[in-house]
Amino acid sequence: MASPTIPLRSGGGVGPIPSVGQPKDVVTELDRKLQESGERDELIAWIRERLVKSGWRDDLKQHCIDYIRARGVERVTVDDIMSAVRPRAKATVPDDVRAELLAKVRQFAESHVEP
């Protein structure tokens, strides 16, 4: 079974919900509860807002533009861009955004998911 993802847009995902040291069924249950409660959508909106305010989105957009210009618009595919940009995108999410998101998910989990 694939790990649950938190999509940023319809049809796409950003990767598995963090599950370091957690049994897979707990992570799956957390994902289900987040979806059912609508909290997942609220978290996604919060993440988008924070990433835009931090300048992360603009930085990543410029990185994409530079990548396309360096290789030539006719020679790159969306998959090429995603493969090249994904590591930077993950690595440059501000630490305070990561920490606050983790705190929000933990708080939700403590009140909605049984161990």
ChimeraX commands (.cxc) that place a marker at each C-alpha (Angstrom):
marker #1 position 0.00,0.00,0.00 radius 0.5
marker #1 position 1.36,3.43,-0.92 radius 0.5
marker #1 position 2.04,6.01,1.77 radius 0.5
marker #1 position -0.64,8.67,2.15 radius 0.5
marker #1 position 0.15,12.03,0.61 radius 0.5
marker #1 position -0.89,15.57,1.29 radius 0.5
marker #1 position -1.74,17.01,-2.15 radius 0.5
marker #1 position -1.03,20.64,-2.88 radius 0.5
marker #1 position -3.26,20.69,-5.90 radius 0.5
marker #1 position -5.84,18.41,-7.41 radius 0.5
marker #1 position -4.24,15.23,-8.68 radius 0.5
marker #1 position -0.79,15.90,-7.24 radius 0.5
marker #1 position 1.02,15.17,-4.04 radius 0.5
marker #1 position 4.06,16.28,-2.15 radius 0.5
marker #1 position 4.97,13.01,-0.52 radius 0.5
marker #1 position 4.15,10.86,2.41 radius 0.5
marker #1 position 2.91,12.25,5.67 radius 0.5
marker #1 position 5.88,12.27,8.06 radius 0.5
marker #1 position 5.81,8.96,9.90 radius 0.5
marker #1 position 9.21,8.59,11.50 radius 0.5
marker #1 position 8.89,5.77,14.02 radius 0.5
marker #1 position 5.12,5.44,13.61 radius 0.5
marker #1 position 3.31,2.26,12.57 radius 0.5
marker #1 position 1.84,2.52,9.08 radius 0.5
marker #1 position -1.75,1.99,10.32 radius 0.5
marker #1 position -1.43,5.01,12.67 radius 0.5
marker #1 position -0.21,7.17,9.79 radius 0.5
marker #1 position -3.04,5.92,7.58 radius 0.5
marker #1 position -5.57,6.63,10.34 radius 0.5
marker #1 position -4.15,10.13,10.84 radius 0.5
marker #1 position -4.40,10.82,7.12 radius 0.5
marker #1 position -8.02,9.60,7.06 radius 0.5
marker #1 position -8.98,11.76,10.06 radius 0.5
marker #1 position -7.29,14.81,8.55 radius 0.5
marker #1 position -9.29,14.32,5.36 radius 0.5
marker #1 position -12.62,13.64,7.07 radius 0.5
marker #1 position -12.35,16.62,9.40 radius 0.5
marker #1 position -11.33,19.08,6.71 radius 0.5
marker #1 position -8.14,19.82,8.66 radius 0.5
marker #1 position -6.02,18.62,5.74 radius 0.5
marker #1 position -7.40,21.36,3.49 radius 0.5
marker #1 position -6.80,23.94,6.22 radius 0.5
marker #1 position -3.21,22.76,6.65 radius 0.5
marker #1 position -2.62,22.93,2.91 radius 0.5
marker #1 position -3.95,26.49,2.77 radius 0.5
marker #1 position -1.77,27.42,5.76 radius 0.5
marker #1 position 1.33,25.89,4.14 radius 0.5
marker #1 position 0.71,27.74,0.87 radius 0.5
marker #1 position 0.29,31.05,2.69 radius 0.5
marker #1 position 3.44,30.56,4.77 radius 0.5
marker #1 position 5.55,29.49,1.79 radius 0.5
marker #1 position 4.42,32.49,-0.25 radius 0.5
marker #1 position 5.08,34.91,2.65 radius 0.5
marker #1 position 8.53,33.44,3.25 radius 0.5
marker #1 position 9.59,33.96,-0.37 radius 0.5
marker #1 position 10.04,30.21,-0.86 radius 0.5
marker #1 position 7.60,30.09,-3.78 radius 0.5
marker #1 position 9.27,32.99,-5.61 radius 0.5
marker #1 position 12.72,31.47,-5.04 radius 0.5
marker #1 position 11.57,28.13,-6.41 radius 0.5
marker #1 position 9.86,29.78,-9.36 radius 0.5
marker #1 position 13.11,31.58,-10.23 radius 0.5
marker #1 position 15.03,28.32,-9.90 radius 0.5
marker #1 position 12.64,26.71,-12.42 radius 0.5
marker #1 position 13.06,29.61,-14.83 radius 0.5
marker #1 position 16.86,29.40,-14.54 radius 0.5
marker #1 position 16.79,25.64,-15.08 radius 0.5
marker #1 position 14.65,25.97,-18.22 radius 0.5
marker #1 position 16.81,28.78,-19.63 radius 0.5
marker #1 position 20.02,26.84,-18.99 radius 0.5
marker #1 position 18.79,23.75,-20.81 radius 0.5
marker #1 position 16.58,25.33,-23.43 radius 0.5
marker #1 position 12.82,25.42,-23.38 radius 0.5
marker #1 position 12.59,22.94,-26.24 radius 0.5
marker #1 position 14.76,20.36,-24.47 radius 0.5
marker #1 position 13.08,20.03,-21.07 radius 0.5
marker #1 position 9.98,18.23,-19.95 radius 0.5
marker #1 position 7.87,18.79,-16.87 radius 0.5
marker #1 position 9.34,15.58,-15.45 radius 0.5
marker #1 position 12.87,16.94,-15.99 radius 0.5
marker #1 position 11.99,20.13,-14.16 radius 0.5
marker #1 position 10.32,18.27,-11.30 radius 0.5
marker #1 position 13.29,15.93,-10.88 radius 0.5
marker #1 position 15.73,18.82,-10.84 radius 0.5
marker #1 position 13.72,21.13,-8.59 radius 0.5
marker #1 position 12.21,18.69,-6.05 radius 0.5
marker #1 position 15.38,18.28,-3.93 radius 0.5
marker #1 position 15.82,22.04,-3.64 radius 0.5
marker #1 position 12.14,22.53,-2.88 radius 0.5
marker #1 position 12.28,20.05,0.00 radius 0.5
marker #1 position 15.59,21.34,1.33 radius 0.5
marker #1 position 14.64,25.00,1.37 radius 0.5
marker #1 position 11.31,24.88,3.22 radius 0.5
marker #1 position 11.95,27.24,6.15 radius 0.5
marker #1 position 12.64,25.46,9.44 radius 0.5
marker #1 position 9.99,27.48,11.27 radius 0.5
marker #1 position 7.34,26.38,8.76 radius 0.5
marker #1 position 8.38,22.74,9.15 radius 0.5
marker #1 position 8.35,22.98,12.95 radius 0.5
marker #1 position 4.98,24.70,13.12 radius 0.5
marker #1 position 3.42,22.21,10.68 radius 0.5
marker #1 position 4.74,19.30,12.72 radius 0.5
marker #1 position 3.31,20.88,15.88 radius 0.5
marker #1 position -0.08,21.34,14.22 radius 0.5
marker #1 position -0.16,17.73,12.99 radius 0.5
marker #1 position 0.95,16.40,16.39 radius 0.5
marker #1 position -1.72,18.43,18.18 radius 0.5
marker #1 position -4.37,17.12,15.80 radius 0.5
marker #1 position -3.13,13.55,16.15 radius 0.5
marker #1 position -3.17,13.69,19.94 radius 0.5
marker #1 position -6.81,14.69,19.98 radius 0.5
marker #1 position -8.11,12.62,17.04 radius 0.5
marker #1 position -6.08,9.42,16.63 radius 0.5
marker #1 position -5.86,6.62,19.15 radius 0.5
marker #1 position -2.41,4.95,19.43 radius 0.5
marker link #1:1,2 radius 0.2
marker link #1:2,3 radius 0.2
marker link #1:3,4 radius 0.2
marker link #1:4,5 radius 0.2
marker link #1:5,6 radius 0.2
marker link #1:6,7 radius 0.2
marker link #1:7,8 radius 0.2
marker link #1:8,9 radius 0.2
marker link #1:9,10 radius 0.2
marker link #1:10,11 radius 0.2
marker link #1:11,12 radius 0.2
marker link #1:12,13 radius 0.2
marker link #1:13,14 radius 0.2
marker link #1:14,15 radius 0.2
marker link #1:15,16 radius 0.2
marker link #1:16,17 radius 0.2
marker link #1:17,18 radius 0.2
marker link #1:18,19 radius 0.2
marker link #1:19,20 radius 0.2
marker link #1:20,21 radius 0.2
marker link #1:21,22 radius 0.2
marker link #1:22,23 radius 0.2
marker link #1:23,24 radius 0.2
marker link #1:24,25 radius 0.2
marker link #1:25,26 radius 0.2
marker link #1:26,27 radius 0.2
marker link #1:27,28 radius 0.2
marker link #1:28,29 radius 0.2
marker link #1:29,30 radius 0.2
marker link #1:30,31 radius 0.2
marker link #1:31,32 radius 0.2
marker link #1:32,33 radius 0.2
marker link #1:33,34 radius 0.2
marker link #1:34,35 radius 0.2
marker link #1:35,36 radius 0.2
marker link #1:36,37 radius 0.2
marker link #1:37,38 radius 0.2
marker link #1:38,39 radius 0.2
marker link #1:39,40 radius 0.2
marker link #1:40,41 radius 0.2
marker link #1:41,42 radius 0.2
marker link #1:42,43 radius 0.2
marker link #1:43,44 radius 0.2
marker link #1:44,45 radius 0.2
marker link #1:45,46 radius 0.2
marker link #1:46,47 radius 0.2
marker link #1:47,48 radius 0.2
marker link #1:48,49 radius 0.2
marker link #1:49,50 radius 0.2
marker link #1:50,51 radius 0.2
marker link #1:51,52 radius 0.2
marker link #1:52,53 radius 0.2
marker link #1:53,54 radius 0.2
marker link #1:54,55 radius 0.2
marker link #1:55,56 radius 0.2
marker link #1:56,57 radius 0.2
marker link #1:57,58 radius 0.2
marker link #1:58,59 radius 0.2
marker link #1:59,60 radius 0.2
marker link #1:60,61 radius 0.2
marker link #1:61,62 radius 0.2
marker link #1:62,63 radius 0.2
marker link #1:63,64 radius 0.2
marker link #1:64,65 radius 0.2
marker link #1:65,66 radius 0.2
marker link #1:66,67 radius 0.2
marker link #1:67,68 radius 0.2
marker link #1:68,69 radius 0.2
marker link #1:69,70 radius 0.2
marker link #1:70,71 radius 0.2
marker link #1:71,72 radius 0.2
marker link #1:72,73 radius 0.2
marker link #1:73,74 radius 0.2
marker link #1:74,75 radius 0.2
marker link #1:75,76 radius 0.2
marker link #1:76,77 radius 0.2
marker link #1:77,78 radius 0.2
marker link #1:78,79 radius 0.2
marker link #1:79,80 radius 0.2
marker link #1:80,81 radius 0.2
marker link #1:81,82 radius 0.2
marker link #1:82,83 radius 0.2
marker link #1:83,84 radius 0.2
marker link #1:84,85 radius 0.2
marker link #1:85,86 radius 0.2
marker link #1:86,87 radius 0.2
marker link #1:87,88 radius 0.2
marker link #1:88,89 radius 0.2
marker link #1:89,90 radius 0.2
marker link #1:90,91 radius 0.2
marker link #1:91,92 radius 0.2
marker link #1:92,93 radius 0.2
marker link #1:93,94 radius 0.2
marker link #1:94,95 radius 0.2
marker link #1:95,96 radius 0.2
marker link #1:96,97 radius 0.2
marker link #1:97,98 radius 0.2
marker link #1:98,99 radius 0.2
marker link #1:99,100 radius 0.2
marker link #1:100,101 radius 0.2
marker link #1:101,102 radius 0.2
marker link #1:102,103 radius 0.2
marker link #1:103,104 radius 0.2
marker link #1:104,105 radius 0.2
marker link #1:105,106 radius 0.2
marker link #1:106,107 radius 0.2
marker link #1:107,108 radius 0.2
marker link #1:108,109 radius 0.2
marker link #1:109,110 radius 0.2
marker link #1:110,111 radius 0.2
marker link #1:111,112 radius 0.2
marker link #1:112,113 radius 0.2
marker link #1:113,114 radius 0.2
marker link #1:114,115 radius 0.2
view
